[in-house]
Each structure stands twice: as C-alpha cells, then as structure tokens.
Amino acid sequence: MKIARYYNNKDIRFEDIAVPQINHGEILVKVVASGICGTDVMEWYRIKKGPRILGHEIAGEIIESKSEKYTVGQRVFVSHHVPCNTCKYCVAGNHTACETLHSGNYDPGGYSEFVRVPKINVDNGVYVLPDEMSYEEGTMIEPLACVVRAQRVIGVGQGQTVLVLGSGISGLLNIRMAKLKGARVIATDIDAYRLKKAKEFGADEVVDARASLDVKADRVIICTGATQAVGQAFSCIDKKGVILFFAIPSEDVSLPIVDFWRNELTVTSSYGAASVDLEEALELIKTNQLPIKDTLTHILPFEDIQQGFDLVVNAKESLKVVLKM
C-alpha cells in the first residue's frame, strides 16, 4: 500500500509498505479521506519525531473485521488517541491527561491507504458515520471535538464576551461554537481573507491583530502560535477571566505576574478530545447545529499531499485541506 512519510514540511515522500495484518478484536479500515491538521505542519514540534507517517483525522470504510462490534462495509471515523478509562485521570473525567491516550495510535498513520485499528481504539474510538455525513465531513469530527472540549474546560456560556485570537480553521470553529453557546465574539487576525471568514462564521466584531485592541473579554482563546498574541490576551482579559492556549507558540512565554495575581486570572490549555467530546462533535455536525461544510476549502488527491502541506503552511486563502485517498 502507498503511504506518505513526513521528513519535514517540504519533504513528504511516498513509499510502498505492506498492508497491516489485523489481530483479534481489530479492524482494517480503507482510508477514504484524511485531513491535514495545523499541528502536522508545526515543524519545530514534528521534525524531532520524524521521519514518520502522520495523519490523525481520518474517515473510511471497514474492509476487514475481527471485532464483534463492527462489520465490513461500515463507514467510520476512527479516533487515533483513546484513553484507558481506568486510570485516576480518566476516573476524574480528565481523559486527555491519560498516558494511554498520549501513547496510543492507529497503524501506521492517517496518510496511508489502510490503517490497522488496535483493539483499544476499536473499543473506545470508532464511530459509525451517519448516512448523510460525507467522509470529508467525517474528518472534521476530531478537530471540532477539540473545540468542544476546550470551551467546556473554560466554561464558555451565555452572555460572555469571548475574544478569539487567530481566525484560521481552529479559530473559526471556536467562533462558531462560542456563538452557539450564546456568547458575544470578537475575532482577530492579520489576514484580510481570514478576517472576512471570521465575520462570515458569526463573529460580532473583527479586528486586525496589528491594531490596538480595546476589549475586556471574559474568555480569551489563543488560536495562533504568534507570541504577540500572548501579550494581547493579557491586555484584553477582564478580571476573573480565563485565557486558554488552544494553540501554542514555539517558545516559552512569560506571564505579567502582578496582573495575573491581582486580577485573579486563570491561564490554562486544552489538548485533544475525549470520547464525550467526539460524540458531541459528531452530533453537532450530523444535525447541522454547527455547520462545517464551508470549512472544507480544498479537497486534494492523496498524490498532492505536498501541495496540501504547502497550503496549510502558507495559510492564505485556505481553511481546511483534506486528502481524498
């Protein structure tokens, strides 16, 4: 089977490897669509672990099953990370801190023609796609679930002012989710195309990130790796407010400790998604409560993965890039 192996953002190499053999309780999925995540192009983070087969936003068809839960022909989304559901973190509802979640994956990765889904992923991370949901839409379940969890962690709700710093795909999903929860949303970016999209996705106000921001927000969601956004977050957060690192900068940052202490601020982060978040995301997409079709700006053949990476890296007039296998 054909796979795409990542060496760096400009060096994605196609190779042929054997189709994985499945064991008891496992399934083999033919990948039909695979999304390119913004974290896949975080070269400073990814290159240390390369070369490797990336890709963790997949939807496809089961072509072999040794599991009693799923049958050949079912259309599925498969979660790459799943928790053990038994450790102290899982028992406390903090599934994304689970070591099993951080160490597991499917084999060999989403940028391949087929993936072997281990038994623990079969048991805890396979979701049958509704008939009305396309494979391309299915790749958005995981990205949306990360947003669902993030806003649950910081308690976004009715009547709040939410500032979203960065209006790429994660920022736009956060805008839509915050509006669904009844918040007033202000969004920033330095790119005119993304500011336009932020408005289309429901932001009440959009501001060029290079301008002075006269905002006092209850919640600030950082959706850009630009270090300047950290300073903006602290200058715009209201007393008792919460700053969330949805995206992270490539270097350590410092906190204005006096403001942090005096105004009783909370600074937190959100990593990944748990089963409850994936289920909610699937339902939001299925019922069109949170539309995502308009996020799919580029659907490319697998052979054009390098073009896809270039699109995501350059972040011009593109939102979500999906590979069609």
Rosetta blueprint (number, residue, H / E / L):
1 M L
2 K E
3 I E
4 A E
5 R E
6 Y E
7 Y E
8 N E
9 N L
10 K L
11 D E
12 I E
13 R E
14 F E
15 E E
16 D E
17 I L
18 A L
19 V L
20 P L
21 Q L
22 I L
23 N L
24 H L
25 G L
26 E L
27 I E
28 L E
29 V E
30 K E
31 V E
32 V E
33 A E
34 S E
35 G E
36 I L
37 C L
38 G H
39 T H
40 D H
41 V H
42 M L
43 E H
44 W H
45 Y H
46 R H
47 I H
48 K H
49 K H
50 G L
51 P L
52 R E
53 I L
54 L L
55 G L
56 H L
57 E E
58 I E
59 A E
60 G E
61 E E
62 I E
63 I E
64 E E
65 S E
66 K L
67 S L
68 E L
69 K L
70 Y L
71 T L
72 V L
73 G L
74 Q L
75 R E
76 V E
77 F E
78 V E
79 S L
80 H L
81 H L
82 V L
83 P L
84 C L
85 N L
86 T L
87 C L
88 K H
89 Y H
90 C H
91 V H
92 A L
93 G L
94 N L
95 H H
96 T H
97 A H
98 C L
99 E H
100 T H
101 L H
102 H H
103 S H
104 G L
105 N L
106 Y L
107 D E
108 P L
109 G L
110 G L
111 Y L
112 S E
113 E L
114 F E
115 V E
116 R E
117 V E
118 P L
119 K H
120 I H
121 N H
122 V H
123 D H
124 N H
125 G L
126 V E
127 Y E
128 V E
129 L L
130 P L
131 D L
132 E L
133 M L
134 S L
135 Y H
136 E H
137 E H
138 G H
139 T L
140 M L
141 I H
142 E H
143 P H
144 L H
145 A H
146 C H
147 V H
148 V H
149 R H
150 A H
151 Q H
152 R H
153 V H
154 I H
155 G L
156 V L
157 G L
158 Q L
159 G L
160 Q L
161 T E
162 V E
163 L E
164 V E
165 L E
166 G L
167 S L
168 G L
169 I H
170 S H
171 G H
172 L H
173 L H
174 N H
175 I H
176 R H
177 M H
178 A H
179 K H
180 L H
181 K L
182 G L
183 A L
184 R E
185 V E
186 I E
187 A E
188 T E
189 D E
190 I L
191 D L
192 A H
193 Y H
194 R H
195 L H
196 K H
197 K H
198 A H
199 K H
200 E H
201 F L
202 G L
203 A L
204 D L
205 E E
206 V E
207 V E
208 D E
209 A L
210 R L
211 A L
212 S L
213 L L
214 D L
215 V L
216 K L
217 A E
218 D E
219 R E
220 V E
221 I E
222 I E
223 C L
224 T L
225 G L
226 A L
227 T L
228 Q H
229 A H
230 V H
231 G H
232 Q H
233 A H
234 F H
235 S H
236 C H
237 I E
238 D E
239 K E
240 K E
241 G E
242 V E
243 I E
244 L E
245 F E
246 F L
247 A L
248 I L
249 P L
250 S L
251 E L
252 D L
253 V L
254 S L
255 L L
256 P L
257 I H
258 V H
259 D H
260 F H
261 W H
262 R H
263 N L
264 E L
265 L L
266 T E
267 V E
268 T E
269 S E
270 S L
271 Y L
272 G L
273 A L
274 A L
275 S H
276 V H
277 D H
278 L H
279 E H
280 E H
281 A H
282 L H
283 E H
284 L H
285 I H
286 K H
287 T L
288 N L
289 Q L
290 L L
291 P L
292 I L
293 K H
294 D H
295 T H
296 L E
297 T E
298 H E
299 I E
300 L E
301 P E
302 F H
303 E H
304 D H
305 I H
306 Q H
307 Q H
308 G H
309 F H
310 D H
311 L H
312 V H
313 V H
314 N H
315 A L
316 K L
317 E L
318 S L
319 L L
320 K E
321 V E
322 V E
323 L E
324 K E
325 M L
